[in-house]
Every structure is written in structure tokens, then in C-alpha cells.
Amino acid sequence: MKALKLQLAKKSKKEIALLYVLVTAILVTLYFHIFFRTAIMSLGVLLPKVSVLKKDLTDGKSLLKNRDAIEKEKESLQHKIDSYGKVFPSQHEIPKLLESLSSIAAESGVRIIGIRPIAQKTKDLEKKAKAYQEIPIEIIARSGYHQLGRFLQKLETGDRFIIVKGIEIAANGLNIKKHNVKLVVSTFILVE
């Protein structure tokens, strides 16, 4: 009987110890659940944001390391934009372009009788919603062959981007050395 009491006492001590451990585990779980649940949930939300911010930070650091190269590339691109601005005039520079065509003609010995931009159909303009727009220009002039050749050469090798789209040469009954010339040239303007 003593042995049985001893066994029961040992068994009850084990059960009591197990009960203490179980109650402690339950209390610790409840404590963490009550006090740290919101922190753990917010941590779950913040961890992806932190990883994105870390990536942005490393990207920013690499950009800072390459700042000089980026600045040089920016200057190069700005230089290209400026040079394209010179080659492709804007809409408000069309009168200046027509004046420069007249002065090129005068330098070449070509007498311009009429010069005007050709109106384009609005359908064509809507289809070509690009950074540039083609502007055809009709030039009616009186010139000899050599002067016309110099004029065309200056047009196509000048500062502005100009393409000769069409040319008609007809004899002039009043002067056999000066021919009636009708040119259609196109330039391109930057669309703002």
C-alpha cells in the first residue's frame, strides 16, 4: 500500500508538474496572442513594404554612384534635342523657314515667284499623331539649270531637314536661259 501511495504521489506530482507546464504554455500563448497579435499582423503587412523600400534604396544608391554618367547622358540627350529643334522647326517658325528658303534661292541665283505651304487634309494629320508633322511647301521659280542645281544642293545639305518631293521644269518662251520651275519640297516640324 505504501508502494501504491508512493506511486500515486509520484504520479500526481508528475501530473501536477505537467499541469503547471500546460497552464504556463496556455498563459504564455494568451499573453502573446493578446499583446503581440496586432504587432505581428502589422509586421506581416510591413515586411513586403520594407523589402520594396530596401530595393528602392539599393537602386537609389546605384543611381547616386552613377550620377556623373547620368548627368553626362542627360547633357548629351539635351544636346540632341536642341539639334533636332534646329533641324525640325516648330509651327511658329514656318515663316522664318520660308524666308530662309527665299534667301537660299537668292544666293543660288534662283528667282522665286511664289512660295507657300500646301494645306494638308485633316485625315492625314490625325493618322500621323507623331512627334513630328510633314509640311509640304510649293515653290514656283524662274531659273537656269545650273542655278537650280545649286539651289537643290543647298536645300538638301542645309541645316534644316528638307526633302525634294517633286520638280517640274518647263521652257520659258520669253527667256530660253531661264526656265519655269515648280518644286514641291517637304520639311518636318515638331508637334508641340
Secondary structure, DSSP 4 states (H G I P E B T S, - for coil): -HHHHHHHHHHHHHHHHHHHHHHHHHHHHHHHHHHHHHHHHHHHHHHHHHHHHHHHHHHHHHHHHTHHHHHHHHHHHHHHHHHHHHHS-BGGGHHHHHHHHHHHHHHHT-EEEEEEEPP--HHHHHHT-SSEEEEEEEEEEEE-HHHHHHHHHHHHHSSS-EEEEEEEEE--SS-TTSEEEEEEEEEEEE--
